[in-house]
């Protein structure tokens, strides 16, 4: 069973920096779920480059998810304004999951799958 914990707003910058370093290169899927749009995949099985937060004012936090193989060939998914961030720690069956909730809007789900080690 995966344990879920909320990341406080004060922790976002440091958490995202550490999370990005830990998961760089993992396969990532980004889904967006909302009442008006249903469930939609924004990106599937792309290498994870990183995630960051921008503070555009006290209530205007933006989270950017960067996926792809190279800086010139990437997909950027922007979530704004962000209200809450949750992490579900992975287990032996899968990787970590981030849930990013917008204020009065959809929820973005970032699912990570560790790269499999190649057999020798």
N, C-alpha and C positions, 0 to 999 in steps of 0.2 A: 504494500500500500504506500502511495506517495504522500509525503508530508507537505502541506501547503503553509507558507508563511508570507505575511505581507512585508514588503520592503518599505520602510518609512521614507518619506520624501527627503529627509536629511541624509539618508544613506544612498540615494539613487546614483549620484556621480561616482562614488567609490565602488559601489556594488557593480555597476555596469562596466567599469574599467576592469575589475577583477574577473567578472563573468566573461567578458570578451577575450581576455588572455587565456582563460581556462578552456574555452570552447572554440577558439579559432580553428577553422577547417572542418568542424563537425557539419554534418548534413542538416540543413534547416528547412522547415516548412512554416510559412506564415499564413494564418487563416484569420478572417475577419468575420465576427458573428454579431448580428444586430437584428432588431425587430423588423426594420424596414427592408433590409437586404438579405436576411437569412444568413446562411453560412457560405462563405466563399473563400477559396484558396487564392492568396495573392502571389505566392511563390512556393515551389515544391522541390525539395531535395537539392537545394543550392548550397554551396559551401558558405558557412557563417564567417563573416569578416569581423563584425562587432556591433555593439549597441551603445548608444550614448544618450544623454539627456541635456537639453538646453533649458535655461530658465529665462523665459521671456517676460517675467513679472511674477508677482505673487500667485496669480491664478492661471498663468499661461505657460505651463510646462509642456515641452515637446520631447518626444522620444523618437530617435532615428535608429532603424535596424538596417544594417548594410550586409548584403549577401552577394556572392559571386566569386569569380576566379581571380580577377585582377582589378585594380582600382579603375581602369578604363572600361571594364566590362562587368558592371555590377548593377544590382537592383537595390534601390533605397526605398524602404517603407517608412513613412512618417505618420506618427500618431500624435494628435493634438486636439484640444488640451487634455493632458493626462491627469486623471484623478487618483488612481491607485495602481500599484504594481505588486503582483504576487509571484512567487517562485514555488514550483513543485519540484523537489529534489528527485532525480531519477533513481532507478534501481537497476538490477541486473537485466531487466527486460527492456529498458529504454533510457533515454537521456532526460535532461532537465527540460522543464516547460515554464515559460513566462507567460503570465496573463496580464495584459495592460488594458486598464479600463479608462475610456474617455469619459469626460463629463457629459452627461446626457447623450451618450452616443454608443457606438458599438464597442465590442471588446476585441482586441487583437491577441491572438495566441501564437507564440513562437515555440515550436517544438524542435528540439535538437536531438540528433541521433549521433552518438560517437562514431567516428571513423573506425572501421574494422581493421584490425592489424592483418597485414598480408602474411600468409604462411611462408615459412622459409624453405 
